[in-house]
């Protein structure tokens, strides 16, 4: 007797990743007191999110083995794209305080855009303008986070 056939390998692996992250965050949250629903402790919300993430992972995995699931094989990882995105996040961390949020986000968005095979300067610059405006509205003005907005000499 054989188990179910994995028809959509990409979805199944995505579900496994969801489960792995859920397990990691659930175990990490065990170091904090959970409290109760009425009086939540610092571990309550991370555990709840981990449970939801695990449920999503199981649902995705179940969908991948359904007989009606679309057949999709796992593709090779795009290491060049992964390097562009990872490098852009590292650059953001290094540049946030010297360049401020606007400059660091600009670098993050333009550099990470290079990961796409459909990269164009027009698209990257338009993305940068929209995402910088959105981040300023949400994080600086909406949530009042104390982040440097402009390069150090202008703050």
NORZI-V882989 format. One record per residue. RES is the residue in one small letter. SS is DSSP state (H for helix, E for strand, C for the rest). OMEGA is omega in radians with two decimals (999 if undefined). Layout:
res->{RES:RES}
ss->{SS:SS}
omega->{OMEGA:OMEGA}
This chain:
res->{x:x:x:x:x:x:x:x:x:x:x:x:x:x:x:x:x:x:x:x:x:x:x:x:x:x:x:x:x:x:x:x:x:x:x:x:x:x:x:x:x:x:x:x:x:x:x:x:x:x:x:x:x:x:x:x:x:x:x:x:x:x:x:x:x:x:x:x:x:x:x:x:x:x:x:x:x:x:x:x:x:x:x:x:x:x:x:x:x:x:x:x:x:x:x:x:x:x:x:x:x:x:x:x:x:x:x:x:x:x:x:x:x:x:x:x:x:x:x:x:x:x:x:x:x:x:x:x:x:x:x:x:x:x:x:x:x:x:x:x:x:x:x:x:x:x:x:x:x:x:x:x:x:x:x}
ss->{C:C:C:C:C:C:C:E:H:H:H:H:H:H:H:H:H:H:H:H:H:H:H:H:H:H:H:H:H:C:C:C:C:C:E:C:C:C:C:E:C:C:C:H:H:H:H:H:H:H:H:H:H:H:H:H:H:H:H:H:H:H:H:H:H:C:C:C:C:C:C:E:C:C:C:C:C:C:H:H:H:H:H:H:H:H:H:H:H:H:H:H:H:H:H:H:H:H:H:H:H:H:H:H:H:H:H:H:H:H:H:H:H:C:C:C:C:C:C:C:H:H:H:H:H:H:H:H:H:H:H:H:H:H:H:H:H:H:H:H:H:H:C:C:C:C:C:C:C:C:C:H:H:H:C}
omega->{-3.13:3.12:3.14:3.12:3.11:-3.11:-3.11:-3.07:-3.13:3.13:-3.12:3.12:3.06:3.10:3.10:3.10:3.07:3.14:-3.13:3.11:3.13:3.13:3.13:-3.09:3.10:3.14:3.10:-3.12:3.11:3.11:-3.10:3.11:-3.09:-3.05:3.12:3.12:3.14:-3.13:-3.03:3.02:-3.10:3.13:-3.05:-3.05:3.10:3.11:3.13:3.10:3.12:3.12:3.11:3.12:3.10:3.11:3.10:3.12:3.12:3.12:3.12:3.13:3.12:3.10:-3.11:-3.12:3.09:3.11:-3.13:-3.12:3.09:3.12:3.06:3.10:3.09:3.12:3.06:3.11:3.06:-3.06:3.12:3.12:3.11:3.13:3.12:-3.09:3.13:3.11:-3.13:3.10:3.09:3.09:3.10:-3.13:-3.13:-3.01:-3.05:-3.07:3.09:-3.08:-3.07:-3.08:-3.10:-3.12:-3.12:3.10:3.12:3.13:3.14:-3.04:-3.12:-3.12:-3.13:3.08:3.12:3.12:-3.09:3.06:-3.13:-3.09:2.94:3.12:3.14:3.13:-3.12:-3.13:3.08:3.07:-3.11:-3.11:-3.10:-3.09:3.08:3.12:3.13:3.13:3.10:-3.13:-3.06:-2.96:-3.07:-3.07:-3.11:-3.10:-3.14:3.08:-3.12:3.12:3.03:-3.09:-3.09:3.10:-3.02:-3.11:-3.06:-3.13:999}
